[in-house]
Amino acid sequence: MANICSVNIKVKTSDESAAQTLSEKLTDLEKEADAQHVGLFVGSQRYLFDATIENCGNAVMIDGWVKWGFSDDEVIAFIKFLRKIAPVAECYIKYEEGGCLLYGEFQYDGTMLADCYLPEEDYPKDNDAEDFYEVLESAYQRFQDIREIKAEF
């Protein structure tokens, strides 16, 4: 069975109208996916499950999970998919998959894509601790590494 990778996505658009368009289209696609008992198509073979979509002014917030996690190519495909619906100014995809010691955030600023991640050797060892997520975020803030991803948008 695939591991579950939680994702929290923030897509900033050019304006509130674009965010409304994006939110409505993704909500419609999510309803269709739910009716068919499948994940939400997001531009590649990596589907989003149990998605919640919220319009927040000029941004759209999306929470859910994917099997395993996004590869670089899948993140690129996801951003291209979003850009076909509405202008995307920025996109942030926070991910966490403890079974594979993955924690970080893909960051797209409109031109460049980067993976800001916690190196595996800095991942907290005691994942049963009550304050684990605070310790994890603290480790991320102290030890994160940044890897630029070559992509054309």
N, C-alpha and C positions, 0 to 999 in steps of 0.2 A: 504494500500500500504506500502511496506517495505521502510524503510529509506535507503538512499544512504550513504555508508561509502567509502570515497575516500581513496585509498591506493597508496603509492609510495614504490616500492620494489627494493632493491638492492641485487643481488645475486652475491657474490664473488665466483669464481671457482678456481680450482687448477692452471689453466694456461689459456692462450688466446685460445688455441684449444678447451678446454672444454667449455669456454664461447661461442665460435662460434657454437659448437654443440648444446648447450642449447638454444641459441638465434634462431638458425634455426628451431629446433624442436618446440619451443613455437610459432614462427611465422607461421609455417605450421599448428599447431593446432588452432591458432587464425583465420587463413583463412578458415579452415574447419568450425569452429564455426560460423563465419560471414555468410558463405554460407548457413548454416542451421538456421540462425537467432536465435542463442542461445549464451549463455555465454561460455567463455573458461573454460573447466574443469581443475581444479587445485588440484585434489586429493581427493576431498570430495564433499558434496552437496552444498558447497559454491562456486559458479561460479564467474569468473571475467568478467566484461563487459567493452566495449570500451577500450580494452587494447592496449597500445602502448609498443613495445618491442624494446630496443636499445642495441646493443652490444657495450661495452665500455672497450676494452682491455681484462682484465681477469674478468670482471664483466658484468652482464646483468641488465639493468634497465627496470622495468616494472611499468607502471602507468595505473590506471583504477579505477573501483569501484566495490564493492560487496554489496549485499543486507544485511542490518543490520550491519554486521561486522563479523570478524573471532572469533570463539570460540577457546579455547586452543587446542582441538582435531583437529579442522580444520587447524590450523597453523601447527601442527605436521604432519598431512596428506599432507599438501602442501609441506613442506620441504622433506618429504619422496618421494613424487611425483617428485620433482626436482632432488633428488639424484638418482632416477632411470634413469634419462636422462644423467646426468653429475655429477662429483664430486663437492659437495658444501662445500666450506671452511667456508663461513659465509653467513648469510641472515638477512636483516633488512627490516621489514615491518612497515612503518610509516602509521598510520591510523588517520582519523579525521571524526567524525560523530556528528556534532553539535546538532542535534535533540535529541540525547541521552547523550550529554555532554561527549563524548568519544574523547580522544586525547592521542596519545602515539606511542610507537614503540615496536614491538616484535623484540628481538635480539637473534640471534642464532650464537654462536661463533665456531661451529664445534662439540661441545660436550654438551653445556648447552643452554637452551632456557629460556628467561626471557621476561616478559611484563613490560616495563618501561612506566608508564602512569601518567597522570595528575589526581589526585583525584577529584571527582565530586565537592566537596566543594570548590576547588580552581579554578574551571573553571570560566573564566571571565563572569560577568553578562551582560554587554552591548555588545551583539553580533551584534548590528547595527553600532557600532563605525567604523569610517574610518580606524583606525589602529588596528582593532580587531585581525588580525592574528599575528601582532607583539606582542600585549598584550598576546595573547594565548601562543605563543612560549616562551615569557618571563616567564609566569606563569609556563609553563612546565619545564623550566630550573631551576626555583627556588624551585618548590614544587613536582617534580616528585617522584613517589614511584616505587619500583622495586619488582616484584613478580616473584620468580622462578617457572618455570613450569616443573613438573616431566615428563620426556619423555625418551624413549630409541630410539636411531637412529641407 
